[in-house]
Amino acid sequence: MAEPAGLDRQVAHLLAGAPGPHTGAAAAVAERARQVLRPAGALARLDELAEWLAAWQGTGRPAVRRPAALVFAADHGVAATGVSAYPAEVTAAMVKALREGVATACVLARQVGATLEVVDVGVGDPTGDLTREPALDPARFRACVQAGRDAVAALDADLLVLGEMGIGNTTAAAAVTAILLGRSAEESTGRGTGDAGLARKRAAVSAARRRVGAASPMEALRQAGGAELAALAGAALEARLRRLPLVLDGFVVTAAVTPLELLSPGALANAVAGHRSAEPGHQALLARLGLRPLLDLDMRLGEASGALAAVPLLRLAAAAVTEVATFADWGLQR
């Protein structure tokens, strides 16, 4: 599997054999939702989420009892070009805060009852500058994808939340988006952590798009993404193979996992979008993937924060079907 094209083929092959949703469990939850003690369709979107959760947990009694968040972190060579409002050293500082439980994502995780693990796949070891060279060589790209898979394989969870940390990674996400969707830098690039570097970000994305040209999905990710984006793709792949329901965070996570869907339509059927960020590239990716975000609060933090904020909605959706009495239970006719 020395060539990047080989990884595209391998990933497509794995996804082709991935288990599908448990349709019987989903049907059972849909039927119960029609019978519970409330007007038909009153909580239609929550009922849909309960069905989705049942399908991927494989049970007619879906629940969110063991949510787990994985935050992948790495440094980016393109950060040295001034595309971010923060210096590259902030990545390491934020990883320390995450590991010590004082970052925003840690607080949110505790509030929603989720574990949170930080996976370092390149802090202090920046990728190549995507404007001039591939972000990752083939060997490191494969290693990062495998690191993501391994992190998911080690979990005991009934819901997976994916997040990231890496100064400069919204530039990488915008470059991946521009290449995958054939969009301009202006259509793919937002302000990220601030307005100061927006012109430099757009120039970097344009340069990466010109350098890479047309590329297969995983090759686009290798060329213009980053170590944590590759790991996120691996994590999403492993979640799909394990039929584990997945909540995607914002722009960077969505850009990282989109190659899976492009390689094998339906690869992200086990995923929901936790939120919609203000980044134009994120909105384009959500439209391409057909994902309807659970929250729309103009969040732009990363760290899995938007996805963690959506976890209570999924817990509520399941409970509002499985724990509410039916009309028959209450001696009433529909």
N, C-alpha and C positions, 0 to 999 in steps of 0.2 A: 504494500500500500504506500509506496514511496511517492507517487504522484498525487497532487491534489484531486485530480479527476477520479482517482481511485476511492478517495473518501466520499465524494459525491455518490459514487455507485454503491459503496458499502452502506452509507446512511439510507439511501433509497431502498436498498435490499432489506435492511432491518425494519424500516417503516412498513414495507409491503407485508411483512409477517407479523406486525404488531397486533395485539388483541383489540377487538372493537368494543364498543359500549355494551353493557348488559341490558339488552332491550327489555327483557322481562321485568327487571327491577324498575326501570324507568316507567314502564307501562303501569306497574302496580302503584307507583307514587302518583302518576297522572290520574289514575282512577280514584285514589283516595282524595286527591285534591278536589275532585269534582263532588265529593260527598261530604267534605268537612263543613262545619257549622258557620258558613258565611255565604254571601251572595256569589253566584257563579262568576268567575273572572275578577273578583274583587282584588285579589293579589296575584294577578296573572303572571307578572314578571318574576315574582318570588317563586311561584309554583314552577315556572320553567327552570329556574335555578335548582330547585329541589329535584326535579326530574334529571337534570344534568348531573347533579351530584350522585344521585342513585345509580345512574348509568355507569359512572366511572368508579364508584366504590363497590358496585356489584351487589347492592342490597336494597330491599324495599324499605329499610329504615335508615336512610342516610342521616349523617350527623357530622359535625365538626368538633371532634374531641381532642385530636392530636395534630393541630396545624404546625407546620415547620417552615421557617424561612431560611433560605440560603442566600447569602450576599457574597458575590464574587468580586474580588478587588485586584486591580493591576494598574500599572503606570503606562503612559502613552508617550511615545517619542514626539508626536505632533504637539504636545503641550508646550514644548520649548519654543514654538513659533508664536506664542502669545494668543492662542485661541480661547483661553479661559481667563476669567477674572481672578483666578487663584493660581498660585504656583504649584508645581507638581508635588512638592513636599507635603501638601495638604492631604494627599491620598494616604500616606503613612500615618499622619496624625489622626485622620478619621478612622482608619482601621483600628488604631489603638483605642479610640473612644468607643467604637463598636464592640471591641473585645472586652472592654472594661464596663460595658453596660450603661454608658452615659450618653450615647448618641440618640437622636430622635427615634430611629428605627427600633432601638432596644426598648425604649419607653413604650412605643406603640405595641411591640410584640408582647410585652408583659401585660399590657391592658387587654389584649385580645386573647391571651392565653397561649401564645405561640412560642416555641423555641426559636432561637436565632443563632445561626452559626456563620462566621466569616471564613471564607475560603480564599487564601492568598495565592493567586496564580501568576504574580508578576509585580508585586510592590517592590520598588527598588531596582527592577530589571525592565526598563521601558522597552516597548516595542519599537520597531523601525518607524521613521517618520513617513506616514502614509502618503504624504505629498510627493515623496521622491523614491520610495522603495516599499516592498511588501511589509505590512505590519508584522507578520510572523513568517518564519521559514516553515516548510512543511512539517518538519519534525516537532517543532514547538507547537504548531497549530494542533497536530494530532494529540500531543500530550495534554494540551489545555482542554480539548474536547473530552478526552478520557477522564481528566480530573473532575469535570462536571458530572460525568456519568457516575464516577465512583462516589462522589458526595451524595448523590441521590440514592444510590444503592445502599449506603450505610444508614439511611434514615428509617425510623419507625413512625410513619405519619399517615394521616388520612386526608391531608390537604397540603399541597406544596406551594409556597410563595417564593418567587424568584426576585432578587434584587441585585444591585451592583454598586460599586464605588470605584471611581477612577477619574482624576482630573484630566479633562480633554476628551472624555468618552462620548459626549454628545456630538463632537465633531466626527468621531469615528462612526457613530450611529447614522449621522446625516450622510456621510460618504457611502456607507453600505446601502442606505435607503436610495440614494440617487442612482447608484449602479443597479441595484435590483429592480427598481421600478422605472428606470429610465427617465428620471426627473432632473430638473436643473438644481443647482446649488441653492438658488433662492427659494425654490419650492420645497426643499428638503431641510433647510437649516434655520433654526430659531436661535434665540439669544442664550439658551442654556442658563448658566449661572449669572449672566449679566450682559449688558449691551456693549460693553467696551470692546470686546473682541469680535463682534459680529462680522465686520468686513473681513477680518482675517480668517474667521471660520469659513465664510463663503468662498474665499479664495482657496483655502485648503481643500475644501470639498470639490471645487472645480478642478483643482490640480489632480486630486486622486481619481476623479472620474475620467479625466483625459488619460492619465497614466494607465489605468486598469482597462478601460474600454468595456467591451462586452465580456462577461465572465459567468461561469456556472455559479449556482447559489453558494456553495461552500467555498469556492475559490474567491468570490467577492468578499466573503467574510474574512478569509485569510489575508487578502490583499489590503483591505481597507478597514478592518475591524480592530480587534485587540484581544489580548489574552483573556480578559474576563468575558468578552462577547463570545469567544470560542467556547469557553467553559459553560456559559449559559445555554448555548446551543446543545452541548452535550448533556446538560442537566435536563433540558426539555425533552431530548431524545429518550433518555432513560425513564423519565416520568411517563412518556407515552408507551414505552415497552412494558412498564409495570402497571399500566392502567391506573395511574395516580392522578387525581384531579389537580389542576395546576392554575394558579392565579398569577398572571403576568403583571409586572409593575409597569413603568412608563416607557419612554421612547427607546432607551438603550436596550432594555430587555426585549422589547417587541422587535426591534431591528435585528437582534441577535438570533431570535428563534424563527424569523420569517423564512430563512432558507429552507427549513424543514418542510414548511407548507408548500413552497415552490417546487421542491423535489418530489413531494408525495402529498397531493391534495387530501386533506383530512388528517394530516399529521398532528394538527393542533386542535382536533375536535375535543380533546380532554382539557382545553384551556379556556379560561375567561379573562377578559381584560379588567384588571382591578380599577383602572381609572383612565381618563383621557387627559393628557397634559396639554399645555399650550403650544408645544412644539409642532410646527406644520408637518414635519416628517412623520411624527407619531400619528397624526390624524390621517395622513395618506396611507400609512401601514395598516391602521385599523380598518380603513375602508377596503383595502386590498384583501385583508384576511376575513372580512365580514364579521368583525368582532364589535359587539355593542358594549361600551364600557359601563361598569357598575356605578362609578362616581365621575363627576365632572366638576372639579373644584379648583382648576387652574394650578394644580400642584406641579412642582418642578424640582423636588428634592432628590429623588432616587432613593437608594438604600432600601428598597422594597417598601417604602412608606405608604405609597398609594395603594399597593396591593394589600398590605396589612390593614389599612383602613377599611378595606372591603370585606375582610374576613367575617366581621359580625353580621353582615348582610347574608352571607351564605349560611352561617349558623342559624340565623333567624328563619331563612327560607326553609331549611330542613325541618326545624321545630314546628313551624306554622302548618306543616302538613302532617307530620308524624305524631305530634302531641296534642292536636286540636281534636275535640270530639266530632263525630259525624252526625248528620241528621238522624240516622238510624239509632246511633247510641243514645240520642236524646229523645227518642220516641216521636220524632217528627217526620213528616213527609216532605220531600223536596218539591 
